[in-house]
Amino acid sequence: MQLYMIRHAESANNALPSYQRVEDPAITAVGRLQAQHLADWLKTLTADVMITSPFLRTLQTAVPVLNATDYRLDIWHDVFERGGCFRGFDEATLAGAMGMGKSEILRAMGNHAPRCLLDETIDDNGWWGGRDRETEPAAQQRAEQVCQRLLKSFTENQIVVLLIHADLKRLLLTEMMQGDVNVARLGPIRNVGITKVNRVAGSWQLDYFNSVSHLPAKLITGNEH
């Protein structure tokens, strides 16, 4: 398997102070430009499927890619950012949010909705359902489960685009590399930065990390909050 793990385009939370964060921000004007540059790059890649989280920022990043390609879009419930869908910025203000429901997600995808395959667990009640913020052990366990799901869902000769979030990319890489790479020391993960890993002979191999060569310098951003 060739797996391209890509962080979403710049969101409002990335561009604002942490105390102004919201639970499900849209992408910014800069983010829309980043998403278009990403789409221009991905249209040269013949992938079998693109997978995103149910967050608005990943879905909005995916739209220009769907405009430029014939990818199918799978929306997985378990590839959300570490912590889940929550509002607030410190222990006193944190509160679980609902997240978008199935109908809201499909409306957000517009005329691409027929190309979207949502996990059955995503219904109209909201994909997060107001739960408490995810704990760190739970996030690590989820990363392991996502790796296993990828292996069960795709063969070694398939090409998969995984459009996700910065902290989840770190968790997945940590799980895949099994301590061979100190992911924490690789630096900030850029918006629409591309990391490629290959599944070869039963193990993951890191091909390249956090490439932003498809972006002009003025569009390289990477705040993580």
C-alpha positions as CSV (number, residue, x, y, z in Angstrom):
1,M,0.0,0.0,0.0
2,Q,1.1,3.5,-0.8
3,L,-0.4,5.8,1.9
4,Y,-0.4,9.5,1.5
5,M,-1.2,11.1,4.9
6,I,-2.1,14.8,4.4
7,R,-3.1,17.4,7.0
8,H,-6.1,19.5,6.3
9,A,-5.8,23.1,5.0
10,E,-5.5,26.0,7.4
11,S,-8.6,26.3,9.6
12,A,-9.9,29.2,11.6
13,N,-8.6,27.6,14.8
14,N,-5.1,27.4,13.2
15,A,-5.2,31.1,12.4
16,L,-6.7,32.5,15.7
17,P,-5.5,32.5,19.3
18,S,-6.4,29.3,21.2
19,Y,-8.9,31.0,23.4
20,Q,-11.0,31.7,20.3
21,R,-11.1,28.1,19.2
22,V,-14.5,26.5,18.1
23,E,-15.3,22.9,18.0
24,D,-15.6,22.5,14.2
25,P,-14.0,25.4,12.3
26,A,-14.1,26.0,8.6
27,I,-11.0,26.6,6.5
28,T,-9.7,30.1,5.9
29,A,-9.2,32.0,2.7
30,V,-5.5,30.9,2.9
31,G,-6.8,27.3,3.5
32,R,-8.9,27.4,0.3
33,L,-5.8,28.4,-1.7
34,Q,-3.8,25.6,0.0
35,A,-6.6,23.1,-0.8
36,Q,-6.5,24.1,-4.5
37,H,-2.8,23.7,-4.7
38,L,-3.2,20.3,-3.1
39,A,-5.9,19.4,-5.6
40,D,-3.6,20.4,-8.5
41,W,-0.9,18.0,-7.1
42,L,-3.2,15.1,-6.4
43,K,-4.8,15.2,-9.8
44,T,-1.5,13.7,-11.1
45,L,-1.9,10.8,-8.6
46,T,-4.2,7.8,-9.5
47,A,-5.4,6.8,-6.1
48,D,-8.0,4.2,-5.2
49,V,-9.7,6.2,-2.5
50,M,-9.5,9.3,-0.4
51,I,-10.4,9.0,3.3
52,T,-11.3,12.0,5.5
53,S,-12.6,12.6,9.0
54,P,-16.1,14.0,9.6
55,F,-14.7,17.4,10.6
56,L,-15.6,20.4,8.4
57,R,-12.0,21.4,7.8
58,T,-11.1,18.0,6.2
59,L,-14.3,17.9,4.2
60,Q,-13.7,21.4,2.8
61,T,-10.1,20.5,2.0
62,A,-11.4,17.5,0.1
63,V,-13.8,19.4,-2.2
64,P,-11.2,20.9,-4.6
65,V,-9.6,17.5,-4.8
66,L,-12.9,15.9,-5.8
67,N,-13.4,18.7,-8.3
68,A,-10.0,17.7,-9.9
69,T,-10.1,13.9,-9.6
70,D,-12.5,11.0,-9.8
71,Y,-11.6,9.8,-6.3
72,R,-14.2,8.1,-4.1
73,L,-14.5,9.8,-0.7
74,D,-14.8,7.6,2.4
75,I,-15.6,9.4,5.6
76,W,-14.4,7.4,8.5
77,H,-15.6,8.1,12.1
78,D,-12.3,7.1,13.6
79,V,-9.8,9.4,11.9
80,F,-10.7,12.5,13.8
81,E,-8.2,14.8,15.5
82,R,-6.9,13.8,18.9
83,G,-9.4,14.8,21.6
84,G,-12.5,14.6,19.4
85,C,-15.1,17.3,18.8
86,F,-15.1,19.7,21.8
87,R,-15.3,23.4,22.6
88,G,-13.2,25.4,25.0
89,F,-9.5,25.8,25.5
90,D,-8.7,24.8,29.1
91,E,-10.0,22.5,31.8
92,A,-12.5,25.0,33.0
93,T,-14.1,25.6,29.6
94,L,-13.8,22.2,27.8
95,A,-17.1,20.6,26.8
96,G,-18.0,17.9,24.3
97,A,-19.8,19.0,21.1
98,M,-22.1,17.0,18.8
99,G,-20.2,17.2,15.6
100,M,-22.0,17.2,12.2
101,G,-24.6,14.6,11.4
102,K,-24.9,12.6,8.2
103,S,-27.2,15.1,6.5
104,E,-25.0,18.1,7.4
105,I,-22.0,16.3,6.1
106,L,-23.6,15.5,2.8
107,R,-24.8,19.1,2.4
108,A,-21.3,20.3,3.0
109,M,-20.1,18.1,0.2
110,G,-22.7,19.6,-2.3
111,N,-22.8,17.9,-5.6
112,H,-20.1,15.5,-4.5
113,A,-22.4,13.8,-2.0
114,P,-23.1,10.8,-4.2
115,R,-19.4,10.0,-4.2
116,C,-19.2,10.0,-0.4
117,L,-19.4,6.8,1.6
118,L,-19.9,7.4,5.3
119,D,-19.3,5.0,8.1
120,E,-22.6,3.5,9.4
121,T,-21.9,5.0,12.8
122,I,-22.2,8.5,11.5
123,D,-25.9,9.4,11.7
124,D,-28.0,12.5,12.0
125,N,-27.4,12.8,15.8
126,G,-23.9,14.1,15.3
127,W,-20.8,11.9,14.8
128,W,-19.3,12.8,18.2
129,G,-22.5,13.0,20.2
130,G,-21.4,15.4,22.9
131,R,-19.0,12.9,24.6
132,D,-16.2,14.1,26.8
133,R,-12.8,14.9,25.3
134,E,-10.9,11.8,24.3
135,T,-8.1,10.8,26.6
136,E,-4.5,10.4,25.5
137,P,-4.5,6.6,26.1
138,A,-7.7,6.3,24.1
139,A,-6.2,8.3,21.2
140,Q,-3.2,6.0,21.1
141,Q,-5.4,3.0,21.1
142,R,-7.5,4.5,18.3
143,A,-4.3,5.1,16.2
144,E,-3.5,1.4,16.5
145,Q,-7.0,0.5,15.4
146,V,-6.9,2.8,12.4
147,C,-3.6,1.2,11.3
148,Q,-5.3,-2.2,11.5
149,R,-8.3,-0.9,9.7
150,L,-6.2,0.3,6.8
151,L,-4.4,-3.1,6.6
152,K,-7.8,-4.9,6.5
153,S,-9.4,-2.5,4.0
154,F,-6.6,-2.2,1.4
155,T,-4.0,-4.4,-0.3
156,E,-0.3,-3.7,-0.6
157,N,-0.7,-2.6,-4.3
158,Q,-3.4,0.0,-3.6
159,I,-2.9,3.8,-3.3
160,V,-4.8,5.6,-0.5
161,V,-5.0,9.3,0.4
162,L,-5.7,9.9,4.0
163,L,-6.8,13.5,4.6
164,I,-6.6,14.0,8.4
165,H,-5.1,16.1,11.2
166,A,-1.7,16.9,12.6
167,D,-1.8,15.1,15.9
168,L,-3.4,12.0,14.4
169,K,-0.6,11.9,11.8
170,R,1.9,11.9,14.6
171,L,0.0,9.1,16.4
172,L,-0.3,7.0,13.3
173,L,3.4,7.5,12.4
174,T,4.4,6.6,15.9
175,E,2.4,3.4,15.7
176,M,3.7,2.5,12.2
177,M,7.3,3.2,12.9
178,Q,7.3,1.3,16.2
179,G,9.9,3.5,17.8
180,D,12.3,3.5,14.9
181,V,11.5,7.2,14.3
182,N,11.1,9.9,17.0
183,V,8.1,11.5,15.5
184,A,7.9,14.2,18.2
185,R,11.3,15.6,16.9
186,L,10.3,15.9,13.2
187,G,8.9,19.4,13.7
188,P,5.6,21.1,12.9
189,I,3.2,19.3,10.6
190,R,2.2,21.8,7.9
191,N,-1.3,22.4,6.5
192,V,-1.7,20.2,3.4
193,G,1.8,18.8,4.1
194,I,2.1,15.4,2.5
195,T,3.7,12.4,4.3
196,K,4.1,9.2,2.4
197,V,4.5,5.7,3.9
198,N,4.6,2.4,2.1
199,R,3.5,-1.0,3.3
200,V,6.1,-3.4,2.1
201,A,6.7,-7.0,3.1
202,G,4.6,-6.7,6.2
203,S,6.0,-3.5,7.6
204,W,5.6,0.3,7.1
205,Q,8.4,2.3,5.6
206,L,8.6,6.1,5.7
207,D,9.1,7.5,2.2
208,Y,9.0,11.2,2.9
209,F,7.6,13.5,5.6
210,N,5.6,16.8,5.6
211,S,6.4,17.8,2.0
212,V,5.0,21.2,1.0
213,S,6.8,21.5,-2.4
214,H,3.3,21.9,-4.0
215,L,2.8,25.2,-2.1
216,P,4.2,28.7,-2.8
217,A,6.2,29.9,0.2
218,K,3.6,32.4,1.3
219,L,1.0,29.7,1.7
220,I,3.1,27.5,4.1
221,T,1.4,27.5,7.5
222,G,1.4,25.1,10.4
223,N,0.0,26.4,13.7
224,E,-1.4,23.5,15.7
225,H,-4.3,24.5,17.9
